[in-house]
């Protein structure tokens, strides 16, 4: 994995929230069950996403987390940058030799530079709406291709 597990969880949570109808709050427990992410760990991730102003949080029986950004305008690259997850991709040596450069390249450096450029370009193109569709398809496969929406998954996992 090129970035931290917390970043992966954040991306999944944001993608799920992006697939919900606007104004639909989700509790950490529901999200944890649906995404199969440990609840306590997810709670910490969600707190970070509130601080970064991607989601809002409301307490109480009708509360939960809601997306507060436009899913078409927030890219994967922006999410990764805001969560300090780009340095392993952009700076670290793929062979684990610290930072390598054109002056002091590792054996894989030239190939890795080209690969990184492609990954960064794709991350700058993919937005939350795209990620939401990818996540929904992944979840449908997990649920044996049932044609459920995120809303239906929420209802199925409530109670």
Order of alpha helices (4+ residues) and beta strands (2+ residues): alpha-alpha-alpha-beta-beta-alpha-alpha-alpha-alpha-alpha
